[in-house]
Structures are given as structure tokens and as C-alpha cells.
């Protein structure tokens, strides 16, 4: 088969087993795996209700090499791996054990049929490395794949769907026999039913608990605005109490935070569905025929045991701020009665309509709740259990931890409150940052868990350069305070004005006075708003600092943290310039070598 996917189509009349194995940290890969299972389940034999695929969805931490060989090596079995990227091109924690086993010296052949899908961000140097490495290693172990690895990019205009949609179409053309079809006009099968009384024998919490093992409800004890009130940017130092907590982290790790929905979004939902507010509590039950479906375990930690009220669902489970994809419009199309509206949804659901869908949703960042309000006459026809298909579940948002592990009574994060206006002049608010700043009260408990960060620490004896403008300084504060007596440390920090957003500046100046830190700060604007200098300008002005490091026997580690965009590129160009200034030949090659060795690390958000 060639790279375009022009394989001969399977002609077997028997059903096929399909395993979708995911590796995830925040749940994105799990959601993609369930989307793939849902699509696979829609293929049925002609003139029959028999499904061609028997999908199964598992976390990679539940899979071993022996399991793959024993259950998935036959002509009617396929495996799809969905792997997110974490850290500096690293596998998620739930995938590492399987990866170590696959890389073992005595590992046997694994002759499965498979496809590999990577979820990543092309702003990073090691974009989708886990999926690429998994694809190559499985092929070395005699596994066969009809395609190259699918590289889903968060930077694509349509998000992961930009690469995933055409890739899955090729998979189905290669794997689905000619006598199987999927009816685009049929109503998709809902994954969940709603029941008012518990049914004997039904499992209401059968999901593996990769997140809930470390998810805790911690009390907010601090919410302090650290930027001047006259500044257009609102940055908060937020702290959670960790007394008697099992949360563990290292300097450079991140805190994943679950937000509630904004009260006005909850109100708008119930204006659309007023009959739901007074409904009695119900049990959310996965459909038995869909054996891969279960209820995400974090919902039980956040919402308590079932039954749940619609108030709980609207406040804590649904993500009203999410941007809808094609599947949302497939659901709406299924219940639309107006021919013109149905035709509009048809356009959005066709591959050639992807640009129109982007212009309606992704371009103006139109949310699922706004879509439902735009098409209110159709939205009110959607049955309640299909709302769980239509509206995604809330996922946590990640913030670099700003406090050191040695401060055991609290965890601090530095939060830039996201608020902007779209090209349609519509106000947009960050789901988690705005909720933390404006709606979460001191004393309120919030669902949080710690996740290994992407910044790997240097050895005890090293020259350490940290470059973090704005809130990008947060992980460096944790690293510095945890290692006051280690490293030759130098921090390059940038802000707009020392009197407005000098994050932790007083702390760093005190460390300078004690000889614990080299601190260089750039102010990008004067009081009249004129441009002054950025962190990359400071770097170029310090050739003597870097020259002294180059003649030292200690290794140099460089860390860059900040908003994705031009800053990381400008910093790298500045590093090449200063290296060239001090006589280093092929500075670009030197920096590339440092990246490969883990001595030049970038964290963007």
C-alpha cells in the first residue's frame, strides 16, 4: 500500500475486533479514542443491524506485550494507538510501562495490524515524538501499518480534527469490507441512558482510575491580584491548602485544575432547557452494547456518587465553553425538522464543508452553548441523554506550580486571567482562569491533581539559565526556591512595567542581595507606552556571562518558559547571537545539540 492509503479493501464477511489504546494525561487522547470507537461502531453489514467492528477502548497502562500477542494477532483484529505528548517529547505516565516493555532486549515479535495517532503541538521541537517512536518500534517488531503515523496538531485551524478526520477515512477505506456501510443520515447511537432508579447489576463506576488516584479536592486559601489594577492584564497568585494532602510534585511540575462553569452559562443552559432544572436526580448509565463506554472516574470525585441532578451536570460536568466539532452538528442534524437548517448542518458535516465549519466555530471561537442558542429550535428537540453526546465533559487546565515542594502546607500557581474580544466583537473568557479569579471563593474546594512537568531538572552542579517573561516565571520561582544552595542560577525576566506586573520581583531582588541568584529584568514599555526592551535583548547584552560559563567544567542548562508565539523563537535567535559573539562556531548546531541532550528546554502555553 502507498502513502496515500490506496489499499485493497477487506472482503471478509465476519466481524472484526478493534482495540483503541490511549495514552493520556488530561483525557484528550481518551476522548479521541472514544470518538474513534463511536465511528467504528457505526459500520454495519448491508441489510443487517450487525456491526462490523467490535470496538474496545483501554488505557495503555492496562496493556502488555503479552496481551497484544495473545489477543490481537489475527487477520480480523486491528489496534489503533492514540498517544498524547507530554514534557519534552515524552510519553504520558500511563504509557511508559508498555513503552519500556516494547524496548526490552528480549521482547518477542508483535505481528499486529495497527495505526498510530499522535496528539501534539507543532510549536514544540519534539512534536509528536511518542507516536513517531511507537510507530517505528512496532514496525521493528514485525507489526504492520498501512499508513504513516497520524500527526494531529493543536495549532491547526481545526485542531486535532484537521489531521484526524482524513486519516480515519483512509483507515476505514482500508479496513472495512465492501459489504459494510455507515448511514450518514441515521441517528448516532447515544453512549448513555438516564435512569431514575438504580438497576440491579448495573455498574455506575467501572472506569479505570488513572486520574482519580491523585485527584483531590483542595481548599483555595489565597486569590491575590499581583498586577496593578490599572493594568489591562489581570494576573493572580492563587494558593490551595495542602495540609494532610497526598499531592506530590517536584519543582517544574504543573497543577491540573478542574473549573466549574460560569453561573451565566449555567443560567443560559436552563433557559434553553427549563424542564430539566426540576427533574429528579438520575443515574448516568453506559449503554451495554457499547462495551468500551464507561463514565470518567473523575466525575465521581468532583460530583460525588450518583444519582446526580441536572444542576450538578450543568455546573461541573458539561463544558459549555468548548468549541464544537463535526460530531455536534451530526447530532443536531439528526433531530432537525427544518429543511433549511438540516441542509446547513449537512454542509458542515461534509469534508468539503470544513472551511465553512471553521469560519462559523473556530474562527470566532463560538462555543457549544452559543451554537445551541443560535439553533434553539433544533436544540430543544435533542433528547436529554443526547446532551451527553453534544456537549463535551469538562477537562482540567494546567498551570505551572510557582511554589517549591519544601513549602508543604500549600501549592501556589500564577494565573494570567484570559479575556479577549473575537473578530465578531464577542467577549471571551478563559474557562478556568476566569472562574478561579472571579467566581471561586476563598474556602471553596477545587478538584486538582499534580502532573509531571516538561522541564527536567539539571544536575546539582550546573550553570542554569532561566528565561521567563510574564507568568512564564512561575516554574522558575519553584525551581529557584527549592534549590537556593544549588546551581549557578541566572534568571532573565520580562514585564511591561516594574510598577505594574513585576511578578515576584521583590523576592528575586532579595535573593540577589544574598548571592543566591543572578537576576536580569527587561521592561518592555515605559510610562508612555513606548517600546524599550525584551528578554532576548537582555541575553545579547550578556556575552561575558556566557563566556565565563563556556570555560567552566560545569554543564550549561537553558530553560525557556512563556506564551507560545514569537518569544521562544526570538530567545533562541538571541542565544545563537550571543554564542557567536563569544566565538562559538556553528552556534545553531550547538543549540540543536543541547536540545537533543535535554540541556535546552522550552515550555510554552
N, C-alpha and C positions, 0 to 999 in steps of 0.2 A: 504494500500500500504506500502511496506517495504522501508527501506532507500535507496535501490538500484534503486528504481523508477520503479518496475515491476507492474505498474498499468494496469487495464483493459483499452483498448483503446476506446476512444469516438466513437460512431457509428452514431450520429445524422447526417442527411443529410443537415441540414440548416447551414448557415454561423454562425460564432462566432465573438463576439465583443471582442477586446483585447485592454486594456489600458496599456500603458507603462508609468509609472510615475517616473520621475527622480528628484533627489536632488543633486545639484552640486554647485561648486564654480568656477572652471576654465573651465568647459564644458566637462570634461571627461565622466561623467555619462550621459550627454545629447548625446554624440557620441555613447555610448554603447546602449542607448535607441533606437536611430535611426537604429543601426545595428540590434537589435532585431526585430524592426518593419519591416525592409527590409527582414529578414529571414522569418518572419511570412507571409508576403505578397506573398512569393514565392509559398506557398502551394495552389494548385488548385484542384478542383474536377476532377476525371478522365473523359476523353473525353469532357472536358469543359474548357473554359477560366475563369470560375467563381472562384474567390479567396475565400478560406475558411475563413480566418481571415479578419476582418475589423479593422486594427490597428489604434490606436490614441495615440499620444505622448503628454504628458503635463508635465509641471513643477509642482512639488508638492505644490508650493505656489498658484497654481490655483485650488487646490483640497481641499474639506472639507469632513467631515464625512457624512454630509447630501448628498453631491454629490455622494459619493461612494454608499450609501444606495439606493438612488433614481435611479441610472443609471447602477449599476454593480452587483446587486443582482439578478441573474437569471442563469439558467442552461447553457446558451450559452454565458456567459461572464466570462472573466478572467482578472486579473490585475497582472502585473509584476512591482515590485518596484525596482528601481536601485538607490542605495544610496551611495554616497561617504562619506569618513570620514575626518573630519577636527578637528583641535585642539587636545585636549586630549580625543580622542574618542567621539567627539561631532557631532551633526547633522549639515549639511550646513545651512546657514541662510534661504534659500528658503524652507526648510523642517520643521523648528522649529514650525511654527504655526500649521501645521497639527499634529505634534507630541504632542504639548500641548493639542490640542483638543482630540486626542486619549487617552490621560492620564487623562482627566477630570473625576470627580466623577460621573457625570450624563450621561456619554456617552452611547448611546444605543448599542445593538449588531450590528456588522458589518459582516454579514454572506457572505462574498465574497469568491470566489476561487482565490488564489493568489500564487505568488512566490516572494521571496525576494533575491536580489543580492546585495552584498556589495562590494565596491571598497576600498581597504585599503593597508596597508604596514605592513607586519609582524614584522618589526623591532620595531614597537611601541607596548607598553604594551597593550593599549586598541584597539587592531587590529579589525577593522570592528564592533565596538560596536554598531553604529547606526543600521546597518542591523540586527544584532542579537536582539537588543531590539525591533525593529519594528516587526520582525517575532514573537517574544514571545507575544507582546502586542496584535497583531491582532488575534492570536490563543485564547487569553483570551477573546476576543470579538466575539468569535464564527466563525471567519474566518477559512477556511480550506486550507491547502497547502500539496501537495503530497510529498514534499521534505523538507529536512533541508535547512537552508539558504545557498546560494552560497557565498563562501568567496574567492573573487578574490584578488590575492596578487601581488603587484607590484614587489616583489622580485623573483617571479617565473621566470624561464629562458625564458618562452614565455609571460611574463607579465600577464595581466588580462585574456588573452585568454586561459591560462593553465587550469584555473578552469571554465571559462565561456563556452567554447566550449562543453565539455561533459555535463555540466548542461543543456544547451539549448537542446541538443539532447534528454535528458531524458524528458524535458518539452514537446517537440514535440511528442515524443512517447506516452506520457500520454494524451495529449490534442487533437491531430489531429486524425480524424477518418480514418478508413482503406481505405475508398474510395477517399482519398485525397493524392496527391503526389507532390513532387517537383522534377523538372527535372534538375539534376546537369549539364547537357550539354547545357541547354538553356542560352541565353544571359541575364544576370541580367538586370532588368529594371532600367534605369537611373532616378535619382530623379529630375534632372533639364534639361530644354531645354534652348537653347540660341537663342534669337530673336534680330533682328537689329532695330526694331521699337517697341515702346510700344503698347501693345494690349489693347484696351478698356476693362475695367472691371477686368484686372489682378492686383493682389496686389503684389507689389515688396518689401514690407517691412511689413510683417504680423507676424513677430516673437515677442513673449513677450520680454520685455527688462530688464531681471534681472541684466545683466552686464552693459548695456549702461546707466542705471540711474546714475551710478557712474563713468563710464569710461570717462576720459578726455584726451585731447592732451596737454601735458605739455612740456615746452622747457628745454632741457638739458643745464645746466649752469656751470657744472663742470665735468671734467673727468681726475682725477689725479691718477697717479700710486703711490701707497703708499709703495710698496715693492721695494727693491733695484734693479736696472737694471741688476745687475749681478746674481740675484736670478732667478732660473728656474720658480718660481711661480710668476705670474702677478696678482696682486690684485689692484683693482681700487676703489677709493671713487668717486661715481657718484652722482650728485645732479640735481634735477629738480626744476624749478621755480614754486612756488605755489601762487604767487600773484593773488588775486581775484579768488582763486580756491575754489571749494566746496568739495575738498577731505578732509575727516575726518578720523583720526586714533588715536589710543591710543598706548602708549609705549608697545612694544611687538608685534604689528601688522606687516603685510607684505605688500609690494607693488608688485602688479602683473604688469608685463611689456610685451608689445607686441613688438616683433622684426620684422624687415624686413629680407628678405632672403639675403644671401651674394651675391654680384654682380657676382662672378664667377659661382655660381649656376644658377642665372638668365640667364647668357650667355649660359651655357650648355643646359638649357632648350630650348632656342631659336635655338641653333644649331640642336637640335633634332626635333624641330617643327618650322622651319624658316618661314613657311607660316603664322603662327599666328601673328607674330610681326606687320605685315602691315594690319591686319584685322581691319575693322572699330569697334568702340565701340559697345558693345552689352548689352542686358538686360538678367540677370540670372533669370529664371522663374521656380518655382517649378511645377512639374507635377500634374495636378489637381486630377488625380485618387489616388494619394498618399496624402491623406488629412493630414497626420501627418508631411509632409515635409514643411519646411519654410527656409528662409535664415537667418542665425545667425545675430542678430541685430548689434553685434559689428562690422561687416564688413562695415556697413553704416557709423559708427563713424570713422573707420580707413581709409576707401577708398572714402568716400563721396557718394553722391547719384548716382544711376545708370543713364546712361549706364557707363560701365567700359571698359577699354582697357585691352588687354592681358598683357601689361607691368605692369599694376596695379595688376592684378591677380597673375602674376609670382613674383612680388616684395612683396606683402603684404598678399595675401590670401593663396596660397599653402605653405605647409610645406615640403620643399624638403629634410629636414634632418630627417624626420620621418622614423621609421623602419616599412616596410610593413608587413601586416599580410596576412592571408589566402585569404581574400576577394580581395586583389590586384591581386593575382595570378588567382583567378577565373575570374576577368575581362580580364586579359591578355590571359588566355586560350580561352576565348570566341572569341577573334579576331586573334588568332594564326593560321597561314596557314601551317607552317612547322610541319609535323607529329612528329618529334623528340622533338621539342620544346613543342608541345602540350602535349606529353607524360610526359615530365619533369614537366610541370605545373600540370598535373593530379596527379603526385606523391606528389607534395607539398600540394595539396588540400585535399588529403585523410587523415583521422585520423592517419593512420599508418605512414604517411609521415611527421608527426610533427617534429620529430628529424632532418630529412634532411632539413626541412624548417628552423629550429633553426640554424643549422650549416651554412646555407647559409646567413641568415639575422641577427638574434640576436647575434650570436657568434661574428662575425666580425663587428657588428653594421653597416651593409650595409644599406644605405639609399634608399628611394624610387627612387630618381633621379639616383643613381648608378644602381639600378635594371633596370630602363628604358634604360639606356645606355648599360648595359650588353645584353639586349634583344632588341636592337634598331630596328631590322627588324620587330618585332611584335609591339613594342611601337608605331611606326609611323602609324600603322593601326588603332589605337584606335581613335574613333571619338572625336571631341573637348569636347562635353558635358560629355563624359565618363571620361575625365580627372578629373572632379569634384568628380567622384566615386573613382578613382585610387589614387589620391593624397589628403591626409587629409588637413583640414584647419589649419592654424597657431593658436596655443593656447598660452596664456600668460605664462610666467615663474615667479615664486615667489621669492622675495628677502626680507629678514628681514630688516625693516626700522631701520637705525642706528641713526637718528636724533630724538630729542624729539618733541612732539606736540607743546610745547611752542615756538619753533622756527617756526613761521608761514609763513615765506617767501620762504621756500624751504623744500624738502624732500631728505634725503641722504640715499643711500644704499651702502653697501660694497660688491663688486663683485669679486669673485675669477674667473679669466678667465679660462675656461675649454679648455684644449688642451692636447691630448694624442695620442699615436700610438696603433693601434689594433694589434692582433696576426698575421694579414696579412701585418703588417708594413705600414698600411694606416693611414694617418693623420686624426684625428677627432677634430672638433671644436664645442664648446658649442654654440647652436643656438643663444641664447640671450646674454650670457656673452661675447662671441667673437664679436658679432655685436656691442654691446654697447662700447666695448673697442676700436675696430679698425675701425668701419665704421660710427657710429653715430657721427655727428659733433656738436660742441658747437653751440647752437642756433637752432638746429633741434628739431622739436616737435615729441614726442613719446607718444603712447597710453598707459596710466597707470590707474590703479584703486587700491584703498586700500581694504584690506581684513582683517577681524578679525584674529589675530594670535592665535596660540595654547597655548601661555604662558599666563595663567591667573594671574593677579597681586595679590600680598599679601595684607593684611590689612595695615593700616597706621603704626601700631606698630607691628613690627616683626623683627626677625633675618632673613636676606636674604643672602643666599649663591648662587653665580652665577659662573658657570664653563663653560668657552667658549674659547677653543683654536682656533687659526686662525680666519677665518671670523665668527666663531660662537660667537664672542664677540659683533657682531653688535647689536642684540636686547638689550643686556645688557647696551650698551652705551646709547641707547634711554631711558631705564628704569632708569638708574642712573642719567642722566642729567635732566630728568623730575621730579625726586624725591630726589634732593640733600639734602633736610632737613627732609626726612623721612627715616625710617628703620635703622637698624644696618646692613650696607651693606658690603659685602666682595666678591671680585672678584678674581677668580682663572683663570689666562690666560696663554696660552701656545703658543710658537712660535719656529721657528727653531733657530733664532739668533737675539739678540736685535738690531743689526745693519742692519738687512735685512728686517724683517717682524714683527716689534714691533707695531702692529696696535693700534693706539690711546694711545700708552704707555705714551707719554708725558702728555696728558690730564689726564690720571688716576693718574700719579705721582703728578700732581698739586692738584688733589682732596685729595690725601693722606696728602699733606702738610697742607691743610685746615681742616683736620679732617673729611672729608666727605665720606671717603672710606677706607676700608682695601684692599690692593692690593698685590697679590702674583703671581709672574710670573715664569714660568718654561721655560728654554731654552733647546730644545731637542738635539741640535748639537753644538759642538764647531767649531772653525775655520778650524779644520782638518776633520770635518765631523763625529767625534766620538760621540756616544750617551751619553747624560748627564741625563736629567730627563724630565718627562711628568707631566701634571697637576695632575694625580692621585697620583704621588709620593709626590707632594706638600701637598695634602689632608692628607695623612697618617702622615706627619710631623707636623700637627697642632692639636694634641689632646687637648691642653689647650684651644684653641679657641672653640672647640665643647663642651668641658666640661663646660665652663662658660655659653654657651647657654643653656645647658640642665638644669641648676639650675635656669635659668631665667623664669619668668612667661610668657614671650612673646613666641609666636609660632615660629617654625623654618620652613622656606621655602627654598627648594633647587631647582635650575634651572640648567639644563644641555643643552647646545646647541653646535652642531658640526656635522661633517660629519658622516653619517651612517657607521657602521662597528664596530670595536672593542672598540673604545674610550668610548662610553656610558656604555658598559659592564664593562670596566676597572674602570671607575669612580664609578659605583655602588659597585663594589667589594672593592674599596678603602674606600667608605663610610661605608660599613659593617665592615671593618677592624678598622677604627678609632672609630666607635661606640663601638666595642668590647673592644678596648684599654681603653676606659674611663668607662668601667664597665656596659655597657648596655647589658643585656641578650637578646638572640634571636634577634640580630641586623637585620637579614634578615626579620624577621616578622615585626619589627618596620618600616623598609623601605617600605615593602609592604603596611602597614597601611597608611603611609604618601602618597603613590601613590594613594590609594583609596580616601583619603581626599583631593587630589589636592595639597599636600604640597611637592611633589617630581615630578617635571615635566621635560619632555625630549622633545627637538625639534631637529630632525635630517634632514639633506638634502643630 
